[in-house]
């Protein structure tokens, strides 16, 4: 203990000296300078040592306190024994003697009685043993009564979404192979430049958007305890969004491109269809919430309604022409592409998680207020950080600085959301090994934290030196759009569809989907992160550009391997979905003797 | 007052209006301010062919892999003489037509090299055409796609005077004996690429780049002072695209430097003259562009020495003094 104290004071004396030695000359790049790193290290070291000392002291105090307590207990016991009467002691010994002599008779478990399930606890009887390879997961017991029209909407939205997922990732997979074999084909419609936006736009507007809205319909109706305002509107939006993706992709492959700005590649007449689809969806959701049967608006609906409004706004700003000549377009691009991810996919998906996660665990969300905090900070901080895609570019310096500062602010909504989800799961960890849905939620949550904070770090000027412009960004976008959004969407699909169709997918195949997608994502991500870092360092060294292409080759191979796994997992997912909806029970199963307060008791006429 | 939990109208109105206000502040206002930018007096508007080429550039979505922005940091120095400025984009970033917006030329991904200064770095039309027809014919390790639909295969007998024939090496031809002729699409695209040069800044001040890592700058300055320029790196960045890393050139397009009598000549004058002023005396090879404006005397000397002592070449050293003399001579000839 003494030694520690001496070394501690020694360090505190040394510290100012070291600081002074390092501080001269380091004006810019201060964070990267060895002096600062060393200083931080030393301060942390002091802190760690202080904490260790504190803990040892505290432990010693606790031990002495415990010893005192033990001594007291012992003397109390002695007093009690010596105070006992003779017949009291006899009774105790008598009881002990009996206990020692007891032997089992062989009929204690009622083996001669008839087996009767008096309370209706047994649901499933099988003569076959368990699958010897895989742990059997719990089955969904709850079946939710859902109007047939709503079921149909969800099945069609998700069905189309899954079609676009398979198609979009097939294109992505093909593009990944082109990094390894650039001469894979020589067809203009399939060339890399034209096909790349087909991949991104398909998985954005086709897969993620349709899946989100489809899952959103259930949340909106369920948490408002009412029925959807207009099924007809839902169908129109469905048609418009699908047409957007079909026309948009054909146009892109034919070489009709809005100007190459990411996620704004569809020309405005096509993107207009999507915007109308969103407006219809918003009106529909809003009116449903307005007709809710409970006074409070559930937090999911905050996120979902706002994300629709925000996305409509940003599409309008992104496509209006009045301020987009010269670098005006670049400012708008930073804003648009970042908000496309943040205000649309992330906000909407979080809204879904606030319903599906607690529903899957059958318990309330940990903290409603944290959700509200996450909501408002998401709006304030996320909106301002688009320009961090253009750090060191000719855009105004203040815009870049605002973006970097608020990127750091993003830690608040991210930590609030992550804490909320993890605390909701707390106490239910055992469910994870028993459920095929929760692993998806857990991975989504972990990536929500890791992917988002990593993005904030990436926005800092120093990390921009190494990672900007290279494959690291591709890894980051897959970590978020795939690790967060896709995993949460899968969690939502697996947690709700068995309940509304009454059919559960084969558990081994759900497991296969999970693991293949997860391992694939990891291979994809890690290879591009390592390769991207080496590439950035090679650029900083000032090596010939082609050397940075050559060094990426092996990482691109690994990326293709990861991408292939991801694609296969989507085929498994598509089969699982098909399995859940084929032969679904069309009518709601009436459960005898139970009140069903939701939906069916309402017989509201819809003007359709 | 603000009971968002129960009042859906208030919730929606507040969420929308705050977002709209923030959006206007962070995107519409700064974007509008950037509309008043003026072009450099030294910059020129795109010609018709160059504009058509820009359209091809957008159509093929070259933006997906090529940036056009020199950031103000040391590592971007290889892509331009100074950091890019809003004025640089005055002529190129305009709304294309009713259907399509201003092209997103700055880009976000550098899978391939930055193209801000490609017209200066790689000025030869022949090289560009060959590279578009099959990038691997000039840069072996390239992963850029080929663009064969911008070219036509023709019989040698049907070639007219107007046809621009691309000197594609035999091994890259689909059918031996055919000639590859560039279509207008390819020619326009190359015209656009050749037009990509950083306009000179009036006043021509030395612009500071922010160093990537402080120590790097010191080392670089040290090296500059002692004249230690890395000839091999410079060769790779400037010359290898045509003459190849191996110095073997490309048969039918670019002459070899390995064993070349000009390179091995004890008197380096002709060699330096070709580097400084360019060369177009041999019909069997493409045109060599001049590099006098792009490279200084030390750099040219370093490149020349690398060429004279690599791939088995063994010729005498060239000094920056020699280059200076030839440069003065070339300047006189041009006047």
Interface residues (C-beta under 8 A of the other chain):
Chain A: X25 X26 X28 X29 X32 X33 X178 X179 X182 X183 X186 X188 X191 X192 X193 X194 X196 X197 X252 X255 X256 X257 X258 X259 X260 X261 X262 X264 X265 X267 X268 X269 X286 X289 X290 X295 X296 X297 X302 X305 X306 X309 X310 X313 X314 X317 X319 X321 X322 X323 X324 X325 X326 X327 X328 X329 X330 X331 X332 X333 X334 X335 X336 X339 X343 X372 X379 X380 X383 X384 X386 X387 X389 X390 X391 X392 X393 X394 X395 X396 X399 X402 X465 X469 X470 X471 X473 X474 X539 X540 X542 X543 X544 X545 X546 X547 X549 X550
Chain B: X4 X5 X6 X8 X11 X12 X15 X16 X18 X19 X20 X22 X23 X26 X27 X28 X30 X31 X32 X33 X34 X35 X37 X58 X59 X60 X61 X62 X63 X64 X65 X67 X69 X71 X72 X73 X74 X75 X76 X77 X78 X83 X84 X85 X86 X88 X89 X90 X93 X94 X95 X96 X99 X100 X101 X102 X103 X104 X105 X106 X107 X108 X109 X110 X111 X113 X135 X136 X139 X141 X142 X143 X144 X145 X146 X147 X148 X149 X210 X211 X212 X213 X214 X216 X233 X236 X237 X240
